[in-house]
Amino acid sequence: MRLQAQVAPEIQKRLLLSRVEAESLKERDILCPTCGFRIQRVFSDATGHLSVKCQKCKNVHILNLAYFRRIRRNGYGRNCRR
């Protein structure tokens, strides 16, 4: 059984504001470079480095989120034919 602690009104206001700001953002999955398992889900405005441990293969990776973006080119994607 979990105990629910009371959250201060100021923190509740920040949480609500964060949720409202995030509604317009897209989410994307960060996959493990070794096994392809979904490690984490981040919003489109996330930047910087992230240290993560894959729950499937147990490898620890330091990821630069800028390098793990999906770039979609007009008609030249993996699933597109020309």
mmCIF file of the N, C-alpha and C atoms, coordinates in Angstrom:
data_MODEL
# 
_entry.id   MODEL 
# 
loop_
_atom_site.group_PDB 
_atom_site.id 
_atom_site.type_symbol 
_atom_site.label_atom_id 
_atom_site.label_alt_id 
_atom_site.label_comp_id 
_atom_site.label_asym_id 
_atom_site.label_entity_id 
_atom_site.label_seq_id 
_atom_site.pdbx_PDB_ins_code 
_atom_site.Cartn_x 
_atom_site.Cartn_y 
_atom_site.Cartn_z 
_atom_site.occupancy 
_atom_site.B_iso_or_equiv 
_atom_site.pdbx_formal_charge 
_atom_site.auth_seq_id 
_atom_site.auth_comp_id 
_atom_site.auth_asym_id 
_atom_site.auth_atom_id 
_atom_site.pdbx_PDB_model_num 
ATOM 1   N N  . MET A 1 1  ? 0.837  -1.157 0.000   1.00 0.00 ? 1  MET A N  1 
ATOM 2   C CA . MET A 1 1  ? 0.000  0.000  0.000   1.00 0.00 ? 1  MET A CA 1 
ATOM 3   C C  . MET A 1 1  ? 0.900  1.244  0.000   1.00 0.00 ? 1  MET A C  1 
ATOM 4   N N  . ARG A 1 2  ? 0.616  2.166  -0.888  1.00 0.00 ? 2  ARG A N  1 
ATOM 5   C CA . ARG A 1 2  ? 1.383  3.401  -0.983  1.00 0.00 ? 2  ARG A CA 1 
ATOM 6   C C  . ARG A 1 2  ? 0.708  4.501  -0.186  1.00 0.00 ? 2  ARG A C  1 
ATOM 7   N N  . LEU A 1 3  ? 1.512  5.291  0.464   1.00 0.00 ? 3  LEU A N  1 
ATOM 8   C CA . LEU A 1 3  ? 1.006  6.457  1.168   1.00 0.00 ? 3  LEU A CA 1 
ATOM 9   C C  . LEU A 1 3  ? 1.057  7.651  0.234   1.00 0.00 ? 3  LEU A C  1 
ATOM 10  N N  . GLN A 1 4  ? -0.016 8.371  0.163   1.00 0.00 ? 4  GLN A N  1 
ATOM 11  C CA . GLN A 1 4  ? -0.075 9.551  -0.688  1.00 0.00 ? 4  GLN A CA 1 
ATOM 12  C C  . GLN A 1 4  ? 0.273  10.766 0.153   1.00 0.00 ? 4  GLN A C  1 
ATOM 13  N N  . ALA A 1 5  ? 1.368  11.411 -0.186  1.00 0.00 ? 5  ALA A N  1 
ATOM 14  C CA . ALA A 1 5  ? 1.772  12.618 0.526   1.00 0.00 ? 5  ALA A CA 1 
ATOM 15  C C  . ALA A 1 5  ? 1.053  13.817 -0.074  1.00 0.00 ? 5  ALA A C  1 
ATOM 16  N N  . GLN A 1 6  ? 0.799  14.791 0.751   1.00 0.00 ? 6  GLN A N  1 
ATOM 17  C CA . GLN A 1 6  ? 0.169  16.014 0.272   1.00 0.00 ? 6  GLN A CA 1 
ATOM 18  C C  . GLN A 1 6  ? 1.197  16.826 -0.509  1.00 0.00 ? 6  GLN A C  1 
ATOM 19  N N  . VAL A 1 7  ? 0.798  17.271 -1.683  1.00 0.00 ? 7  VAL A N  1 
ATOM 20  C CA . VAL A 1 7  ? 1.664  18.082 -2.523  1.00 0.00 ? 7  VAL A CA 1 
ATOM 21  C C  . VAL A 1 7  ? 1.302  19.541 -2.290  1.00 0.00 ? 7  VAL A C  1 
ATOM 22  N N  . ALA A 1 8  ? 2.325  20.349 -2.139  1.00 0.00 ? 8  ALA A N  1 
ATOM 23  C CA . ALA A 1 8  ? 2.104  21.774 -1.887  1.00 0.00 ? 8  ALA A CA 1 
ATOM 24  C C  . ALA A 1 8  ? 1.383  22.414 -3.071  1.00 0.00 ? 8  ALA A C  1 
ATOM 25  N N  . PRO A 1 9  ? 0.547  23.415 -2.826  1.00 0.00 ? 9  PRO A N  1 
ATOM 26  C CA . PRO A 1 9  ? -0.195 24.066 -3.917  1.00 0.00 ? 9  PRO A CA 1 
ATOM 27  C C  . PRO A 1 9  ? 0.711  24.649 -5.001  1.00 0.00 ? 9  PRO A C  1 
ATOM 28  N N  . GLU A 1 10 ? 1.868  25.158 -4.600  1.00 0.00 ? 10 GLU A N  1 
ATOM 29  C CA . GLU A 1 10 ? 2.805  25.712 -5.583  1.00 0.00 ? 10 GLU A CA 1 
ATOM 30  C C  . GLU A 1 10 ? 3.323  24.624 -6.521  1.00 0.00 ? 10 GLU A C  1 
ATOM 31  N N  . ILE A 1 11 ? 3.599  23.453 -5.972  1.00 0.00 ? 11 ILE A N  1 
ATOM 32  C CA . ILE A 1 11 ? 4.079  22.335 -6.790  1.00 0.00 ? 11 ILE A CA 1 
ATOM 33  C C  . ILE A 1 11 ? 2.955  21.822 -7.679  1.00 0.00 ? 11 ILE A C  1 
ATOM 34  N N  . GLN A 1 12 ? 1.724  21.768 -7.173  1.00 0.00 ? 12 GLN A N  1 
ATOM 35  C CA . GLN A 1 12 ? 0.585  21.356 -7.992  1.00 0.00 ? 12 GLN A CA 1 
ATOM 36  C C  . GLN A 1 12 ? 0.420  22.291 -9.187  1.00 0.00 ? 12 GLN A C  1 
ATOM 37  N N  . LYS A 1 13 ? 0.618  23.574 -8.959  1.00 0.00 ? 13 LYS A N  1 
ATOM 38  C CA . LYS A 1 13 ? 0.507  24.553 -10.039 1.00 0.00 ? 13 LYS A CA 1 
ATOM 39  C C  . LYS A 1 13 ? 1.580  24.305 -11.096 1.00 0.00 ? 13 LYS A C  1 
ATOM 40  N N  . ARG A 1 14 ? 2.804  24.011 -10.665 1.00 0.00 ? 14 ARG A N  1 
ATOM 41  C CA . ARG A 1 14 ? 3.897  23.720 -11.607 1.00 0.00 ? 14 ARG A CA 1 
ATOM 42  C C  . ARG A 1 14 ? 3.623  22.441 -12.394 1.00 0.00 ? 14 ARG A C  1 
ATOM 43  N N  . LEU A 1 15 ? 3.098  21.424 -11.718 1.00 0.00 ? 15 LEU A N  1 
ATOM 44  C CA . LEU A 1 15 ? 2.779  20.168 -12.398 1.00 0.00 ? 15 LEU A CA 1 
ATOM 45  C C  . LEU A 1 15 ? 1.705  20.372 -13.465 1.00 0.00 ? 15 LEU A C  1 
ATOM 46  N N  . LEU A 1 16 ? 0.678  21.131 -13.131 1.00 0.00 ? 16 LEU A N  1 
ATOM 47  C CA . LEU A 1 16 ? -0.386 21.413 -14.087 1.00 0.00 ? 16 LEU A CA 1 
ATOM 48  C C  . LEU A 1 16 ? 0.144  22.212 -15.273 1.00 0.00 ? 16 LEU A C  1 
ATOM 49  N N  . LEU A 1 17 ? 0.969  23.213 -15.008 1.00 0.00 ? 17 LEU A N  1 
ATOM 50  C CA . LEU A 1 17 ? 1.557  24.017 -16.076 1.00 0.00 ? 17 LEU A CA 1 
ATOM 51  C C  . LEU A 1 17 ? 2.440  23.163 -16.983 1.00 0.00 ? 17 LEU A C  1 
ATOM 52  N N  . SER A 1 18 ? 3.217  22.255 -16.400 1.00 0.00 ? 18 SER A N  1 
ATOM 53  C CA . SER A 1 18 ? 4.066  21.357 -17.191 1.00 0.00 ? 18 SER A CA 1 
ATOM 54  C C  . SER A 1 18 ? 3.227  20.458 -18.087 1.00 0.00 ? 18 SER A C  1 
ATOM 55  N N  . ARG A 1 19 ? 2.130  19.937 -17.556 1.00 0.00 ? 19 ARG A N  1 
ATOM 56  C CA . ARG A 1 19 ? 1.257  19.065 -18.341 1.00 0.00 ? 19 ARG A CA 1 
ATOM 57  C C  . ARG A 1 19 ? 0.626  19.818 -19.504 1.00 0.00 ? 19 ARG A C  1 
ATOM 58  N N  . VAL A 1 20 ? 0.189  21.048 -19.264 1.00 0.00 ? 20 VAL A N  1 
ATOM 59  C CA . VAL A 1 20 ? -0.426 21.861 -20.320 1.00 0.00 ? 20 VAL A CA 1 
ATOM 60  C C  . VAL A 1 20 ? 0.591  22.176 -21.414 1.00 0.00 ? 20 VAL A C  1 
ATOM 61  N N  . GLU A 1 21 ? 1.827  22.508 -21.030 1.00 0.00 ? 21 GLU A N  1 
ATOM 62  C CA . GLU A 1 21 ? 2.867  22.796 -22.016 1.00 0.00 ? 21 GLU A CA 1 
ATOM 63  C C  . GLU A 1 21 ? 3.214  21.564 -22.839 1.00 0.00 ? 21 GLU A C  1 
ATOM 64  N N  . ALA A 1 22 ? 3.179  20.385 -22.232 1.00 0.00 ? 22 ALA A N  1 
ATOM 65  C CA . ALA A 1 22 ? 3.575  19.157 -22.916 1.00 0.00 ? 22 ALA A CA 1 
ATOM 66  C C  . ALA A 1 22 ? 2.497  18.628 -23.859 1.00 0.00 ? 22 ALA A C  1 
ATOM 67  N N  . GLU A 1 23 ? 1.262  19.114 -23.757 1.00 0.00 ? 23 GLU A N  1 
ATOM 68  C CA . GLU A 1 23 ? 0.189  18.614 -24.621 1.00 0.00 ? 23 GLU A CA 1 
ATOM 69  C C  . GLU A 1 23 ? 0.463  18.878 -26.093 1.00 0.00 ? 23 GLU A C  1 
ATOM 70  N N  . SER A 1 24 ? 1.155  19.961 -26.410 1.00 0.00 ? 24 SER A N  1 
ATOM 71  C CA . SER A 1 24 ? 1.404  20.294 -27.812 1.00 0.00 ? 24 SER A CA 1 
ATOM 72  C C  . SER A 1 24 ? 2.674  19.638 -28.352 1.00 0.00 ? 24 SER A C  1 
ATOM 73  N N  . LEU A 1 25 ? 3.448  18.969 -27.515 1.00 0.00 ? 25 LEU A N  1 
ATOM 74  C CA . LEU A 1 25 ? 4.700  18.352 -27.947 1.00 0.00 ? 25 LEU A CA 1 
ATOM 75  C C  . LEU A 1 25 ? 4.465  16.911 -28.390 1.00 0.00 ? 25 LEU A C  1 
ATOM 76  N N  . LYS A 1 26 ? 5.322  16.443 -29.276 1.00 0.00 ? 26 LYS A N  1 
ATOM 77  C CA . LYS A 1 26 ? 5.269  15.047 -29.707 1.00 0.00 ? 26 LYS A CA 1 
ATOM 78  C C  . LYS A 1 26 ? 6.213  14.224 -28.843 1.00 0.00 ? 26 LYS A C  1 
ATOM 79  N N  . GLU A 1 27 ? 5.842  12.979 -28.631 1.00 0.00 ? 27 GLU A N  1 
ATOM 80  C CA . GLU A 1 27 ? 6.695  12.065 -27.881 1.00 0.00 ? 27 GLU A CA 1 
ATOM 81  C C  . GLU A 1 27 ? 7.440  11.169 -28.858 1.00 0.00 ? 27 GLU A C  1 
ATOM 82  N N  . ARG A 1 28 ? 8.643  10.762 -28.455 1.00 0.00 ? 28 ARG A N  1 
ATOM 83  C CA . ARG A 1 28 ? 9.393  9.810  -29.270 1.00 0.00 ? 28 ARG A CA 1 
ATOM 84  C C  . ARG A 1 28 ? 10.081 8.820  -28.345 1.00 0.00 ? 28 ARG A C  1 
ATOM 85  N N  . ASP A 1 29 ? 10.282 7.621  -28.852 1.00 0.00 ? 29 ASP A N  1 
ATOM 86  C CA . ASP A 1 29 ? 10.893 6.563  -28.059 1.00 0.00 ? 29 ASP A CA 1 
ATOM 87  C C  . ASP A 1 29 ? 12.397 6.548  -28.283 1.00 0.00 ? 29 ASP A C  1 
ATOM 88  N N  . ILE A 1 30 ? 13.139 6.324  -27.224 1.00 0.00 ? 30 ILE A N  1 
ATOM 89  C CA . ILE A 1 30 ? 14.575 6.114  -27.303 1.00 0.00 ? 30 ILE A CA 1 
ATOM 90  C C  . ILE A 1 30 ? 14.788 4.610  -27.187 1.00 0.00 ? 30 ILE A C  1 
ATOM 91  N N  . LEU A 1 31 ? 15.406 4.021  -28.213 1.00 0.00 ? 31 LEU A N  1 
ATOM 92  C CA . LEU A 1 31 ? 15.626 2.580  -28.253 1.00 0.00 ? 31 LEU A CA 1 
ATOM 93  C C  . LEU A 1 31 ? 17.059 2.248  -27.866 1.00 0.00 ? 31 LEU A C  1 
ATOM 94  N N  . CYS A 1 32 ? 17.248 1.089  -27.268 1.00 0.00 ? 32 CYS A N  1 
ATOM 95  C CA . CYS A 1 32 ? 18.576 0.620  -26.898 1.00 0.00 ? 32 CYS A CA 1 
ATOM 96  C C  . CYS A 1 32 ? 19.391 0.401  -28.171 1.00 0.00 ? 32 CYS A C  1 
ATOM 97  N N  . PRO A 1 33 ? 20.594 0.974  -28.262 1.00 0.00 ? 33 PRO A N  1 
ATOM 98  C CA . PRO A 1 33 ? 21.411 0.779  -29.459 1.00 0.00 ? 33 PRO A CA 1 
ATOM 99  C C  . PRO A 1 33 ? 21.862 -0.666 -29.644 1.00 0.00 ? 33 PRO A C  1 
ATOM 100 N N  . THR A 1 34 ? 21.889 -1.450 -28.573 1.00 0.00 ? 34 THR A N  1 
ATOM 101 C CA . THR A 1 34 ? 22.349 -2.831 -28.656 1.00 0.00 ? 34 THR A CA 1 
ATOM 102 C C  . THR A 1 34 ? 21.245 -3.789 -29.084 1.00 0.00 ? 34 THR A C  1 
ATOM 103 N N  . CYS A 1 35 ? 20.097 -3.745 -28.405 1.00 0.00 ? 35 CYS A N  1 
ATOM 104 C CA . CYS A 1 35 ? 19.057 -4.746 -28.660 1.00 0.00 ? 35 CYS A CA 1 
ATOM 105 C C  . CYS A 1 35 ? 17.763 -4.171 -29.232 1.00 0.00 ? 35 CYS A C  1 
ATOM 106 N N  . GLY A 1 36 ? 17.598 -2.848 -29.265 1.00 0.00 ? 36 GLY A N  1 
ATOM 107 C CA . GLY A 1 36 ? 16.405 -2.241 -29.838 1.00 0.00 ? 36 GLY A CA 1 
ATOM 108 C C  . GLY A 1 36 ? 15.218 -2.146 -28.892 1.00 0.00 ? 36 GLY A C  1 
ATOM 109 N N  . PHE A 1 37 ? 15.395 -2.495 -27.639 1.00 0.00 ? 37 PHE A N  1 
ATOM 110 C CA . PHE A 1 37 ? 14.330 -2.415 -26.640 1.00 0.00 ? 37 PHE A CA 1 
ATOM 111 C C  . PHE A 1 37 ? 14.063 -0.947 -26.310 1.00 0.00 ? 37 PHE A C  1 
ATOM 112 N N  . ARG A 1 38 ? 12.791 -0.588 -26.070 1.00 0.00 ? 38 ARG A N  1 
ATOM 113 C CA . ARG A 1 38 ? 12.466 0.801  -25.740 1.00 0.00 ? 38 ARG A CA 1 
ATOM 114 C C  . ARG A 1 38 ? 12.963 1.114  -24.337 1.00 0.00 ? 38 ARG A C  1 
ATOM 115 N N  . ILE A 1 39 ? 13.909 2.051  -24.262 1.00 0.00 ? 39 ILE A N  1 
ATOM 116 C CA . ILE A 1 39 ? 14.506 2.427  -22.980 1.00 0.00 ? 39 ILE A CA 1 
ATOM 117 C C  . ILE A 1 39 ? 13.688 3.503  -22.289 1.00 0.00 ? 39 ILE A C  1 
ATOM 118 N N  . GLN A 1 40 ? 13.330 4.526  -23.058 1.00 0.00 ? 40 GLN A N  1 
ATOM 119 C CA . GLN A 1 40 ? 12.655 5.665  -22.455 1.00 0.00 ? 40 GLN A CA 1 
ATOM 120 C C  . GLN A 1 40 ? 11.859 6.395  -23.517 1.00 0.00 ? 40 GLN A C  1 
ATOM 121 N N  . ARG A 1 41 ? 10.880 7.168  -23.083 1.00 0.00 ? 41 ARG A N  1 
ATOM 122 C CA . ARG A 1 41 ? 10.088 8.011  -23.973 1.00 0.00 ? 41 ARG A CA 1 
ATOM 123 C C  . ARG A 1 41 ? 10.360 9.457  -23.588 1.00 0.00 ? 41 ARG A C  1 
ATOM 124 N N  . VAL A 1 42 ? 10.731 10.281 -24.594 1.00 0.00 ? 42 VAL A N  1 
ATOM 125 C CA . VAL A 1 42 ? 11.038 11.690 -24.332 1.00 0.00 ? 42 VAL A CA 1 
ATOM 126 C C  . VAL A 1 42 ? 10.179 12.566 -25.231 1.00 0.00 ? 42 VAL A C  1 
ATOM 127 N N  . PHE A 1 43 ? 10.050 13.826 -24.848 1.00 0.00 ? 43 PHE A N  1 
ATOM 128 C CA . PHE A 1 43 ? 9.299  14.784 -25.647 1.00 0.00 ? 43 PHE A CA 1 
ATOM 129 C C  . PHE A 1 43 ? 10.202 15.389 -26.711 1.00 0.00 ? 43 PHE A C  1 
ATOM 130 N N  . SER A 1 44 ? 9.583  15.996 -27.714 1.00 0.00 ? 44 SER A N  1 
ATOM 131 C CA . SER A 1 44 ? 10.322 16.510 -28.863 1.00 0.00 ? 44 SER A CA 1 
ATOM 132 C C  . SER A 1 44 ? 11.275 17.640 -28.510 1.00 0.00 ? 44 SER A C  1 
ATOM 133 N N  . ASP A 1 45 ? 11.080 18.323 -27.402 1.00 0.00 ? 45 ASP A N  1 
ATOM 134 C CA . ASP A 1 45 ? 11.977 19.415 -27.043 1.00 0.00 ? 45 ASP A CA 1 
ATOM 135 C C  . ASP A 1 45 ? 13.117 18.978 -26.122 1.00 0.00 ? 45 ASP A C  1 
ATOM 136 N N  . ALA A 1 46 ? 13.248 17.677 -25.858 1.00 0.00 ? 46 ALA A N  1 
ATOM 137 C CA . ALA A 1 46 ? 14.301 17.179 -24.971 1.00 0.00 ? 46 ALA A CA 1 
ATOM 138 C C  . ALA A 1 46 ? 15.659 17.279 -25.652 1.00 0.00 ? 46 ALA A C  1 
ATOM 139 N N  . THR A 1 47 ? 16.645 17.776 -24.924 1.00 0.00 ? 47 THR A N  1 
ATOM 140 C CA . THR A 1 47 ? 18.003 17.904 -25.444 1.00 0.00 ? 47 THR A CA 1 
ATOM 141 C C  . THR A 1 47 ? 18.985 17.451 -24.376 1.00 0.00 ? 47 THR A C  1 
ATOM 142 N N  . GLY A 1 48 ? 20.223 17.286 -24.774 1.00 0.00 ? 48 GLY A N  1 
ATOM 143 C CA . GLY A 1 48 ? 21.280 16.966 -23.826 1.00 0.00 ? 48 GLY A CA 1 
ATOM 144 C C  . GLY A 1 48 ? 21.631 15.492 -23.811 1.00 0.00 ? 48 GLY A C  1 
ATOM 145 N N  . HIS A 1 49 ? 22.341 15.105 -22.785 1.00 0.00 ? 49 HIS A N  1 
ATOM 146 C CA . HIS A 1 49 ? 22.815 13.735 -22.638 1.00 0.00 ? 49 HIS A CA 1 
ATOM 147 C C  . HIS A 1 49 ? 21.981 13.007 -21.593 1.00 0.00 ? 49 HIS A C  1 
ATOM 148 N N  . LEU A 1 50 ? 21.898 11.690 -21.763 1.00 0.00 ? 50 LEU A N  1 
ATOM 149 C CA . LEU A 1 50 ? 21.071 10.869 -20.898 1.00 0.00 ? 50 LEU A CA 1 
ATOM 150 C C  . LEU A 1 50 ? 21.819 9.574  -20.608 1.00 0.00 ? 50 LEU A C  1 
ATOM 151 N N  . SER A 1 51 ? 21.927 9.200  -19.354 1.00 0.00 ? 51 SER A N  1 
ATOM 152 C CA . SER A 1 51 ? 22.533 7.931  -18.974 1.00 0.00 ? 51 SER A CA 1 
ATOM 153 C C  . SER A 1 51 ? 21.403 6.956  -18.672 1.00 0.00 ? 51 SER A C  1 
ATOM 154 N N  . VAL A 1 52 ? 21.355 5.850  -19.415 1.00 0.00 ? 52 VAL A N  1 
ATOM 155 C CA . VAL A 1 52 ? 20.258 4.897  -19.273 1.00 0.00 ? 52 VAL A CA 1 
ATOM 156 C C  . VAL A 1 52 ? 20.796 3.471  -19.196 1.00 0.00 ? 52 VAL A C  1 
ATOM 157 N N  . LYS A 1 53 ? 20.035 2.611  -18.524 1.00 0.00 ? 53 LYS A N  1 
ATOM 158 C CA . LYS A 1 53 ? 20.356 1.192  -18.466 1.00 0.00 ? 53 LYS A CA 1 
ATOM 159 C C  . LYS A 1 53 ? 19.204 0.426  -19.093 1.00 0.00 ? 53 LYS A C  1 
ATOM 160 N N  . CYS A 1 54 ? 19.512 -0.413 -20.068 1.00 0.00 ? 54 CYS A N  1 
ATOM 161 C CA . CYS A 1 54 ? 18.490 -1.211 -20.738 1.00 0.00 ? 54 CYS A CA 1 
ATOM 162 C C  . CYS A 1 54 ? 18.042 -2.328 -19.799 1.00 0.00 ? 54 CYS A C  1 
ATOM 163 N N  . GLN A 1 55 ? 16.737 -2.472 -19.637 1.00 0.00 ? 55 GLN A N  1 
ATOM 164 C CA . GLN A 1 55 ? 16.207 -3.505 -18.754 1.00 0.00 ? 55 GLN A CA 1 
ATOM 165 C C  . GLN A 1 55 ? 16.291 -4.890 -19.383 1.00 0.00 ? 55 GLN A C  1 
ATOM 166 N N  . LYS A 1 56 ? 16.457 -4.933 -20.705 1.00 0.00 ? 56 LYS A N  1 
ATOM 167 C CA . LYS A 1 56 ? 16.494 -6.228 -21.378 1.00 0.00 ? 56 LYS A CA 1 
ATOM 168 C C  . LYS A 1 56 ? 17.914 -6.796 -21.438 1.00 0.00 ? 56 LYS A C  1 
ATOM 169 N N  . CYS A 1 57 ? 18.873 -6.013 -21.977 1.00 0.00 ? 57 CYS A N  1 
ATOM 170 C CA . CYS A 1 57 ? 20.234 -6.534 -22.142 1.00 0.00 ? 57 CYS A CA 1 
ATOM 171 C C  . CYS A 1 57 ? 21.185 -6.086 -21.029 1.00 0.00 ? 57 CYS A C  1 
ATOM 172 N N  . LYS A 1 58 ? 20.719 -5.226 -20.127 1.00 0.00 ? 58 LYS A N  1 
ATOM 173 C CA . LYS A 1 58 ? 21.462 -4.761 -18.948 1.00 0.00 ? 58 LYS A CA 1 
ATOM 174 C C  . LYS A 1 58 ? 22.688 -3.909 -19.277 1.00 0.00 ? 58 LYS A C  1 
ATOM 175 N N  . ASN A 1 59 ? 22.805 -3.414 -20.501 1.00 0.00 ? 59 ASN A N  1 
ATOM 176 C CA . ASN A 1 59 ? 23.909 -2.524 -20.854 1.00 0.00 ? 59 ASN A CA 1 
ATOM 177 C C  . ASN A 1 59 ? 23.584 -1.100 -20.430 1.00 0.00 ? 59 ASN A C  1 
ATOM 178 N N  . VAL A 1 60 ? 24.609 -0.371 -20.015 1.00 0.00 ? 60 VAL A N  1 
ATOM 179 C CA . VAL A 1 60 ? 24.461 1.033  -19.644 1.00 0.00 ? 60 VAL A CA 1 
ATOM 180 C C  . VAL A 1 60 ? 25.000 1.865  -20.792 1.00 0.00 ? 60 VAL A C  1 
ATOM 181 N N  . HIS A 1 61 ? 24.210 2.838  -21.247 1.00 0.00 ? 61 HIS A N  1 
ATOM 182 C CA . HIS A 1 61 ? 24.592 3.693  -22.368 1.00 0.00 ? 61 HIS A CA 1 
ATOM 183 C C  . HIS A 1 61 ? 24.472 5.152  -21.959 1.00 0.00 ? 61 HIS A C  1 
ATOM 184 N N  . ILE A 1 62 ? 25.366 5.976  -22.488 1.00 0.00 ? 62 ILE A N  1 
ATOM 185 C CA . ILE A 1 62 ? 25.235 7.423  -22.378 1.00 0.00 ? 62 ILE A CA 1 
ATOM 186 C C  . ILE A 1 62 ? 24.850 7.907  -23.762 1.00 0.00 ? 62 ILE A C  1 
ATOM 187 N N  . LEU A 1 63 ? 23.678 8.515  -23.866 1.00 0.00 ? 63 LEU A N  1 
ATOM 188 C CA . LEU A 1 63 ? 23.130 8.905  -25.159 1.00 0.00 ? 63 LEU A CA 1 
ATOM 189 C C  . LEU A 1 63 ? 23.038 10.417 -25.268 1.00 0.00 ? 63 LEU A C  1 
ATOM 190 N N  . ASN A 1 64 ? 23.441 10.947 -26.415 1.00 0.00 ? 64 ASN A N  1 
ATOM 191 C CA . ASN A 1 64 ? 23.180 12.341 -26.748 1.00 0.00 ? 64 ASN A CA 1 
ATOM 192 C C  . ASN A 1 64 ? 21.871 12.326 -27.519 1.00 0.00 ? 64 ASN A C  1 
ATOM 193 N N  . LEU A 1 65 ? 20.852 12.975 -26.989 1.00 0.00 ? 65 LEU A N  1 
ATOM 194 C CA . LEU A 1 65 ? 19.527 12.909 -27.605 1.00 0.00 ? 65 LEU A CA 1 
ATOM 195 C C  . LEU A 1 65 ? 19.509 13.492 -29.011 1.00 0.00 ? 65 LEU A C  1 
ATOM 196 N N  . ALA A 1 66 ? 20.441 14.374 -29.337 1.00 0.00 ? 66 ALA A N  1 
ATOM 197 C CA . ALA A 1 66 ? 20.500 14.935 -30.685 1.00 0.00 ? 66 ALA A CA 1 
ATOM 198 C C  . ALA A 1 66 ? 20.891 13.873 -31.710 1.00 0.00 ? 66 ALA A C  1 
ATOM 199 N N  . TYR A 1 67 ? 21.673 12.872 -31.300 1.00 0.00 ? 67 TYR A N  1 
ATOM 200 C CA . TYR A 1 67 ? 22.101 11.819 -32.226 1.00 0.00 ? 67 TYR A CA 1 
ATOM 201 C C  . TYR A 1 67 ? 21.038 10.746 -32.420 1.00 0.00 ? 67 TYR A C  1 
ATOM 202 N N  . PHE A 1 68 ? 20.060 10.688 -31.551 1.00 0.00 ? 68 PHE A N  1 
ATOM 203 C CA . PHE A 1 68 ? 19.052 9.635  -31.619 1.00 0.00 ? 68 PHE A CA 1 
ATOM 204 C C  . PHE A 1 68 ? 17.689 10.184 -32.009 1.00 0.00 ? 68 PHE A C  1 
ATOM 205 N N  . ARG A 1 69 ? 17.690 11.098 -32.953 1.00 0.00 ? 69 ARG A N  1 
ATOM 206 C CA . ARG A 1 69 ? 16.445 11.612 -33.517 1.00 0.00 ? 69 ARG A CA 1 
ATOM 207 C C  . ARG A 1 69 ? 16.184 10.891 -34.828 1.00 0.00 ? 69 ARG A C  1 
ATOM 208 N N  . ARG A 1 70 ? 14.922 10.718 -35.141 1.00 0.00 ? 70 ARG A N  1 
ATOM 209 C CA . ARG A 1 70 ? 14.563 10.116 -36.417 1.00 0.00 ? 70 ARG A CA 1 
ATOM 210 C C  . ARG A 1 70 ? 14.439 11.232 -37.440 1.00 0.00 ? 70 ARG A C  1 
ATOM 211 N N  . ILE A 1 71 ? 15.238 11.164 -38.490 1.00 0.00 ? 71 ILE A N  1 
ATOM 212 C CA . ILE A 1 71 ? 15.201 12.166 -39.544 1.00 0.00 ? 71 ILE A CA 1 
ATOM 213 C C  . ILE A 1 71 ? 14.370 11.601 -40.682 1.00 0.00 ? 71 ILE A C  1 
ATOM 214 N N  . ARG A 1 72 ? 13.328 12.315 -41.053 1.00 0.00 ? 72 ARG A N  1 
ATOM 215 C CA . ARG A 1 72 ? 12.460 11.867 -42.140 1.00 0.00 ? 72 ARG A CA 1 
ATOM 216 C C  . ARG A 1 72 ? 12.715 12.741 -43.348 1.00 0.00 ? 72 ARG A C  1 
ATOM 217 N N  . ARG A 1 73 ? 13.159 12.120 -44.405 1.00 0.00 ? 73 ARG A N  1 
ATOM 218 C CA . ARG A 1 73 ? 13.397 12.844 -45.639 1.00 0.00 ? 73 ARG A CA 1 
ATOM 219 C C  . ARG A 1 73 ? 12.243 12.567 -46.589 1.00 0.00 ? 73 ARG A C  1 
ATOM 220 N N  . ASN A 1 74 ? 11.976 13.460 -47.483 1.00 0.00 ? 74 ASN A N  1 
ATOM 221 C CA . ASN A 1 74 ? 10.844 13.331 -48.396 1.00 0.00 ? 74 ASN A CA 1 
ATOM 222 C C  . ASN A 1 74 ? 11.035 12.156 -49.345 1.00 0.00 ? 74 ASN A C  1 
ATOM 223 N N  . GLY A 1 75 ? 10.385 11.051 -49.045 1.00 0.00 ? 75 GLY A N  1 
ATOM 224 C CA . GLY A 1 75 ? 10.391 9.903  -49.934 1.00 0.00 ? 75 GLY A CA 1 
ATOM 225 C C  . GLY A 1 75 ? 11.619 9.032  -49.867 1.00 0.00 ? 75 GLY A C  1 
ATOM 226 N N  . TYR A 1 76 ? 12.567 9.321  -48.996 1.00 0.00 ? 76 TYR A N  1 
ATOM 227 C CA . TYR A 1 76 ? 13.784 8.529  -48.944 1.00 0.00 ? 76 TYR A CA 1 
ATOM 228 C C  . TYR A 1 76 ? 13.919 7.747  -47.647 1.00 0.00 ? 76 TYR A C  1 
ATOM 229 N N  . GLY A 1 77 ? 12.805 7.486  -46.999 1.00 0.00 ? 77 GLY A N  1 
ATOM 230 C CA . GLY A 1 77 ? 12.832 6.730  -45.755 1.00 0.00 ? 77 GLY A CA 1 
ATOM 231 C C  . GLY A 1 77 ? 13.006 5.246  -46.008 1.00 0.00 ? 77 GLY A C  1 
ATOM 232 N N  . ARG A 1 78 ? 13.133 4.503  -44.949 1.00 0.00 ? 78 ARG A N  1 
ATOM 233 C CA . ARG A 1 78 ? 13.362 3.069  -45.051 1.00 0.00 ? 78 ARG A CA 1 
ATOM 234 C C  . ARG A 1 78 ? 12.168 2.353  -45.667 1.00 0.00 ? 78 ARG A C  1 
ATOM 235 N N  . ASN A 1 79 ? 10.958 2.831  -45.420 1.00 0.00 ? 79 ASN A N  1 
ATOM 236 C CA . ASN A 1 79 ? 9.758  2.146  -45.889 1.00 0.00 ? 79 ASN A CA 1 
ATOM 237 C C  . ASN A 1 79 ? 9.183  2.738  -47.169 1.00 0.00 ? 79 ASN A C  1 
ATOM 238 N N  . CYS A 1 80 ? 9.866  3.682  -47.773 1.00 0.00 ? 80 CYS A N  1 
ATOM 239 C CA . CYS A 1 80 ? 9.348  4.329  -48.980 1.00 0.00 ? 80 CYS A CA 1 
ATOM 240 C C  . CYS A 1 80 ? 10.026 3.761  -50.218 1.00 0.00 ? 80 CYS A C  1 
ATOM 241 N N  . ARG A 1 81 ? 9.263  3.680  -51.278 1.00 0.00 ? 81 ARG A N  1 
ATOM 242 C CA . ARG A 1 81 ? 9.819  3.206  -52.552 1.00 0.00 ? 81 ARG A CA 1 
ATOM 243 C C  . ARG A 1 81 ? 9.832  4.338  -53.551 1.00 0.00 ? 81 ARG A C  1 
ATOM 244 N N  . ARG A 1 82 ? 10.817 4.373  -54.396 1.00 0.00 ? 82 ARG A N  1 
ATOM 245 C CA . ARG A 1 82 ? 10.925 5.378  -55.452 1.00 0.00 ? 82 ARG A CA 1 
ATOM 246 C C  . ARG A 1 82 ? 11.086 4.704  -56.772 1.00 0.00 ? 82 ARG A C  1 
# 
